[in-house]
Amino acid sequence: MDINLEELFVWNSFNAESFSDMPHPTEDMIVCICNAANPHVAVYDCKGLNDEQRFEVARQHGIRITIGCNYHYNVVRKIGNTYFLD
């Protein structure tokens, strides 16, 4: 199964005014928190995806937001439906 981040994308913190703008999560959503020093948060709807595919969404997110850089973010922890990347 090919994973299309655009189709799964729900929300991110880029230019967000407040975390209250974030949608209320469902059990099908995952949250990716990248860069502990300057956090970036993204939410994806992963309905129908298994745990391995959800991990892949988080991994691809870490690569996508660092396009053009000489590094990318890797998943370092998972707690519930939240993936932490540095």
C-alpha positions as a Markdown table, in Angstrom:
| # | Residue | x | y | z |
|---|---|---|---|---|
| 1 | Met | 0.0 | 0.0 | 0.0 |
| 2 | Asp | 1.4 | 3.4 | -1.0 |
| 3 | Ile | 1.0 | 6.0 | 1.7 |
| 4 | Asn | -0.1 | 9.4 | 0.5 |
| 5 | Leu | 0.5 | 12.0 | 3.3 |
| 6 | Glu | -1.7 | 14.6 | 1.6 |
| 7 | Glu | -4.7 | 12.3 | 1.7 |
| 8 | Leu | -4.2 | 11.6 | 5.4 |
| 9 | Phe | -3.2 | 15.1 | 6.5 |
| 10 | Val | -5.5 | 16.8 | 9.0 |
| 11 | Trp | -3.7 | 19.6 | 10.7 |
| 12 | Asn | -0.2 | 21.0 | 11.6 |
| 13 | Ser | 1.1 | 23.7 | 13.9 |
| 14 | Phe | 2.8 | 25.7 | 11.2 |
| 15 | Asn | 1.4 | 29.2 | 11.4 |
| 16 | Ala | -1.2 | 28.1 | 14.0 |
| 17 | Glu | -2.4 | 30.6 | 16.5 |
| 18 | Ser | -3.2 | 28.2 | 19.2 |
| 19 | Phe | -3.3 | 24.5 | 19.9 |
| 20 | Ser | -7.1 | 25.0 | 20.5 |
| 21 | Asp | -7.2 | 25.2 | 16.6 |
| 22 | Met | -6.2 | 21.5 | 16.5 |
| 23 | Pro | -9.1 | 19.1 | 15.8 |
| 24 | His | -10.2 | 16.8 | 18.6 |
| 25 | Pro | -8.4 | 13.5 | 17.9 |
| 26 | Thr | -10.2 | 10.3 | 17.1 |
| 27 | Glu | -8.7 | 6.8 | 17.7 |
| 28 | Asp | -7.8 | 6.7 | 14.1 |
| 29 | Met | -5.6 | 9.8 | 14.2 |
| 30 | Ile | -1.9 | 9.9 | 14.9 |
| 31 | Val | 0.1 | 12.9 | 16.2 |
| 32 | Cys | 3.6 | 13.6 | 15.1 |
| 33 | Ile | 5.7 | 15.9 | 17.2 |
| 34 | Cys | 9.0 | 16.8 | 15.6 |
| 35 | Asn | 12.1 | 18.7 | 16.9 |
| 36 | Ala | 12.0 | 19.0 | 20.7 |
| 37 | Ala | 13.9 | 22.3 | 20.6 |
| 38 | Asn | 11.3 | 24.0 | 18.3 |
| 39 | Pro | 8.3 | 21.7 | 18.1 |
| 40 | His | 6.3 | 21.1 | 15.0 |
| 41 | Val | 3.0 | 19.2 | 15.4 |
| 42 | Ala | 1.1 | 17.4 | 12.7 |
| 43 | Val | -2.1 | 15.3 | 12.8 |
| 44 | Tyr | -2.9 | 12.5 | 10.3 |
| 45 | Asp | -6.1 | 10.5 | 10.0 |
| 46 | Cys | -4.9 | 6.9 | 9.6 |
| 47 | Lys | -8.2 | 5.1 | 9.5 |
| 48 | Gly | -7.8 | 1.6 | 8.2 |
| 49 | Leu | -4.0 | 1.6 | 8.6 |
| 50 | Asn | -2.3 | -1.0 | 10.8 |
| 51 | Asp | 0.5 | -0.1 | 13.3 |
| 52 | Glu | 3.3 | -0.6 | 10.8 |
| 53 | Gln | 1.6 | 1.7 | 8.3 |
| 54 | Arg | 1.0 | 4.3 | 11.0 |
| 55 | Phe | 4.7 | 4.2 | 11.9 |
| 56 | Glu | 5.5 | 4.7 | 8.2 |
| 57 | Val | 3.3 | 7.8 | 8.1 |
| 58 | Ala | 5.2 | 9.2 | 11.0 |
| 59 | Arg | 8.5 | 8.3 | 9.4 |
| 60 | Gln | 7.6 | 9.8 | 6.1 |
| 61 | His | 6.4 | 13.0 | 7.8 |
| 62 | Gly | 9.9 | 13.3 | 9.4 |
| 63 | Ile | 11.4 | 13.1 | 5.9 |
| 64 | Arg | 8.9 | 15.4 | 4.3 |
| 65 | Ile | 9.3 | 18.4 | 6.6 |
| 66 | Thr | 13.1 | 18.3 | 6.2 |
| 67 | Ile | 13.1 | 18.2 | 2.4 |
| 68 | Gly | 16.1 | 20.3 | 1.2 |
| 69 | Cys | 18.0 | 19.8 | 4.4 |
| 70 | Asn | 21.0 | 17.5 | 4.9 |
| 71 | Tyr | 19.2 | 15.6 | 7.7 |
| 72 | His | 15.7 | 14.3 | 8.5 |
| 73 | Tyr | 13.8 | 13.5 | 11.7 |
| 74 | Asn | 13.5 | 9.9 | 12.9 |
| 75 | Val | 10.9 | 8.4 | 15.2 |
| 76 | Val | 12.5 | 8.1 | 18.6 |
| 77 | Arg | 9.5 | 7.3 | 20.8 |
| 78 | Lys | 5.9 | 6.3 | 20.4 |
| 79 | Ile | 3.4 | 6.8 | 23.2 |
| 80 | Gly | -0.2 | 5.8 | 22.4 |
| 81 | Asn | -1.0 | 7.5 | 19.1 |
| 82 | Thr | 1.8 | 10.1 | 19.4 |
| 83 | Tyr | 5.1 | 9.8 | 17.6 |
| 84 | Phe | 8.1 | 11.8 | 18.7 |
| 85 | Leu | 10.7 | 12.6 | 16.1 |
| 86 | Asp | 14.1 | 14.2 | 16.4 |
